[in-house]
Amino acid sequence: MAGENDVFRGYRDEVWRALQGAMSEAGPWDGRAVRVHHPPFVVTIDVNAQLAGYASEIETRLRAAFPNPRKIRFRMVRQAWKSRLAQRFGLHDVEVGDADFDAAFWIRAQDGEAVRRLLADPALRDDLVRSPAWLVEVRDDDGWFGQEFPAGVDMLLLEAPGRVTDPGAIGTLYDAMARLLDGLAEQEAEASE
């Protein structure tokens, strides 16, 4: 059974205050990586530039390391013409039954039922739709969080296009991340009972 420490909600406000404090230490946040440790969670926010030939793409990333023993993995991309085209070819794996949400996000998942249960929370769906996130994904941490975590720790990633510095927009991203972490931990607890 997931321990009480595995539910993010108990640390949500404390981690948010620490993140805000670290982001504003030297004046307005400039996009540098800020990492807050609160075991078993580590939350990181930064601005990243993806360079590809003569073009670059700037994105704001909010990442959290979290225990994921069941390996629930999914990828949600904000709907755009490419995802609508992929959907026409049958690549839309998961629909949650909320027309507005299903129109806003294209979802691929290994376990569609687990993702539907996770997204059954209307407040979470609302946070995701309101957030600037164009990508929400649970994936293997790929070593980003280093050797400090044992096996079974994965990464929740929310990405927004551009350099997001507005505290309200960052807060909306953080709210969605916190609800996702809680939902994932609750599913783990239910599976262990």
C-alpha positions in Angstrom: 0.0 0.0 0.0 1.3 3.5 -0.8 2.5 5.3 2.3 1.0 8.5 3.5 4.1 10.2 2.3 3.4 9.2 -1.2 0.3 11.5 -1.4 1.5 14.9 -2.6 -1.4 16.9 -1.1 0.2 16.9 2.4 3.2 18.8 1.0 1.6 20.8 -1.7 1.6 24.2 -0.1 5.0 23.7 1.5 6.6 22.7 -1.9 4.8 25.6 -3.7 6.2 28.1 -1.2 9.7 26.7 -1.5 9.4 26.8 -5.3 8.2 30.3 -5.3 10.9 31.4 -2.8 13.7 29.8 -4.9 12.3 31.2 -8.1 12.3 34.8 -6.7 15.5 34.8 -4.8 17.4 37.0 -7.2 14.5 39.0 -8.5 12.2 37.9 -11.3 12.6 34.3 -12.3 14.9 34.0 -15.3 14.2 30.4 -16.3 17.1 28.8 -14.5 16.5 25.4 -13.0 15.0 25.5 -9.6 14.7 22.2 -7.7 12.8 21.5 -4.5 13.4 18.3 -2.6 10.7 17.0 -0.3 11.0 13.2 -0.1 9.7 11.1 -1.7 9.2 14.0 -4.3 11.5 16.3 -6.1 10.0 19.1 -8.1 12.0 21.0 -10.8 11.0 24.0 -13.0 13.2 25.4 -15.7 13.2 26.8 -19.2 14.7 24.7 -21.9 15.7 25.4 -25.5 15.4 22.6 -28.0 17.8 23.4 -30.8 17.2 21.8 -34.2 19.3 23.1 -37.1 18.5 26.8 -37.6 15.4 26.8 -35.4 14.9 26.5 -31.7 11.9 25.9 -29.5 11.7 27.3 -26.0 9.6 25.5 -23.4 8.9 25.8 -19.7 9.1 22.5 -17.9 7.7 21.5 -14.6 8.9 18.0 -13.5 8.4 15.8 -10.5 10.0 12.6 -9.5 7.5 10.3 -7.8 7.1 6.6 -6.8 5.4 4.8 -9.7 5.6 1.0 -8.9 2.7 0.2 -11.2 4.4 2.0 -14.1 1.3 4.0 -15.2 2.6 5.8 -18.3 0.8 8.2 -20.6 1.3 11.1 -22.9 -1.2 13.9 -23.4 -0.6 16.5 -26.0 -2.8 19.6 -26.5 -4.8 19.2 -29.7 -3.3 20.7 -32.8 -3.7 19.9 -36.4 -1.0 17.1 -36.2 -2.8 15.4 -33.3 -6.2 15.7 -35.1 -4.6 14.1 -38.1 -3.2 11.3 -36.0 -6.6 10.8 -34.5 -8.1 10.3 -37.9 -5.7 7.5 -38.4 -6.8 5.8 -35.2 -4.0 6.9 -32.9 -6.2 8.5 -30.3 -5.9 5.8 -27.6 -7.9 7.3 -24.6 -11.0 9.4 -24.4 -12.3 10.3 -20.9 -15.9 11.1 -21.9 -15.7 14.8 -21.3 -16.3 16.4 -24.7 -14.3 19.6 -23.9 -11.4 17.8 -22.4 -11.3 15.2 -25.2 -11.3 18.0 -27.7 -8.4 19.7 -25.9 -6.0 16.8 -25.4 -4.8 13.8 -27.5 -3.9 11.0 -25.1 -1.8 7.8 -25.6 -1.5 5.4 -22.7 -0.3 1.9 -21.9 -3.2 1.4 -19.5 -6.2 3.5 -20.8 -8.4 2.5 -17.9 -5.9 3.7 -15.3 -5.7 7.1 -17.2 -9.5 7.3 -17.3 -9.7 6.8 -13.6 -6.9 9.4 -13.0 -8.8 11.9 -15.2 -12.2 11.2 -13.6 -11.5 14.2 -11.3 -13.3 17.2 -12.9 -11.1 19.7 -11.0 -7.9 18.0 -12.5 -9.4 18.1 -16.0 -10.3 21.8 -15.5 -6.7 22.6 -14.2 -5.2 20.9 -17.3 -7.5 22.7 -19.8 -6.8 26.1 -18.1 -3.1 25.5 -17.8 -0.6 26.6 -20.6 0.7 22.9 -20.8 0.9 21.5 -24.3 2.5 18.3 -23.1 1.7 16.2 -19.9 3.6 12.9 -19.6 4.6 10.2 -17.2 7.8 8.5 -18.2 10.9 6.8 -16.9 13.1 9.4 -15.2 15.9 8.7 -17.8 18.5 9.5 -15.1 17.4 13.1 -14.8 17.0 12.8 -11.1 20.3 10.9 -10.8 21.1 8.0 -8.5 19.3 9.5 -5.5 16.1 7.5 -6.3 15.5 3.7 -6.3 13.9 1.7 -9.1 10.2 2.5 -9.5 10.6 6.3 -9.4 9.4 8.0 -12.6 9.0 11.5 -13.8 5.8 13.5 -14.3 6.5 16.2 -16.9 4.3 19.2 -17.8 5.7 21.4 -20.7 4.3 24.8 -21.8 5.5 26.6 -24.9 7.8 29.6 -24.5 9.2 31.2 -21.4 6.3 31.1 -18.8 7.1 33.6 -16.1 3.6 34.7 -15.1 3.1 33.5 -11.5 -0.6 32.7 -12.2 0.3 30.5 -15.2 3.0 28.7 -13.3 0.6 28.3 -10.4 -2.0 26.7 -12.8 0.7 24.3 -14.1 1.7 23.5 -10.5 -2.0 22.8 -9.5 -2.4 20.4 -12.3 0.9 18.6 -11.4 -0.2 18.4 -7.7 -3.6 16.9 -8.6 -1.9 14.4 -11.0 0.6 13.3 -8.3 -2.3 12.8 -5.8 -4.3 10.8 -8.3 -1.4 8.6 -9.2 -0.7 7.9 -5.6 -4.4 7.2 -4.8 -4.5 4.6 -7.7 -1.4 2.9 -6.3 -3.0 2.7 -2.9 -6.2 1.3 -4.3 -4.3 -1.3 -6.3 -2.3 -2.4 -3.2 -5.5 -3.0 -1.1 
